[in-house]
């Protein structure tokens, strides 16, 4: 269902949003220990150094990991982006990341899309990142990014996407041009886990509600990056990869869409499609 054949983005990763200090170290270490190999962080999370420490102490080879970070809006200017990424690499204790994303559109278009996408492409050319992409981009911004660097060079658009906000217009446009979608907040801060439809499907499969929702997103061809501070939940979430939902169950979840957006920061958010 993902038309971008050979897309580099792992279907399943570990998110680190809102996790700090020892909490994020423990989460990443536990995640790596139970089998995660993709880790998602960002400059603004303020935890890149701790993520780097956890990876270093895990003993897992760098070559078997997929590390994503995101450039913050303060660092979009042509002369700032590459140095800021080098700073992130130092914190992460690696000479490159696998994926670097533009975290949000530039507030007030202070830095034009062509400028920061060009700088991101330069970071890739320098070997600082294997792949580049965007996050929280609407269709118009994706078109600008494509005009700047070409759709084939945009590995993903990472967006809020869960059963209550299925973001179909953005997802369908991305698919039409071969840009992969990464779903963040797939569990809607846990809100969808008590949904009776999800609970019934979980019961039918002897699965957890979280596994059902993650499986749903992956079955649509999206990558997911759930976070957890509990080892049991980290292990349970990982098992979503083995779960297959029926067409009828997928349709039931499709019907839950109500446009409920949970992340919409003033001054950062674009005009959503």
Buried (B, 14 or more C-beta within 10 A) or exposed (E): EBEBEEBBBBBBBBBBBEBEEEBBBBBBBBBBBBEBBBBBBBBBBBBBBBBBBBBEEBEBEBEEBBBBBBBBBEBBBEEBBBEBBEEBBEBBBBEBBBBBBBBBBBBEEEBBBEBBBBBBBBBBEEEBBBBBBBBBBBBBBBBBBBEBBEBEBBBBBBBBBBBBBBBEEBBEBBBEBBBBBBBBBBBBEEBBBEBEBBBEBBEEBEBBBBBBBBBBBBBBBBBBBBBBEEBEBBBBBBBBBEBEBEEEBBEBBEEBBEEBBEBEEEEBBBEBB
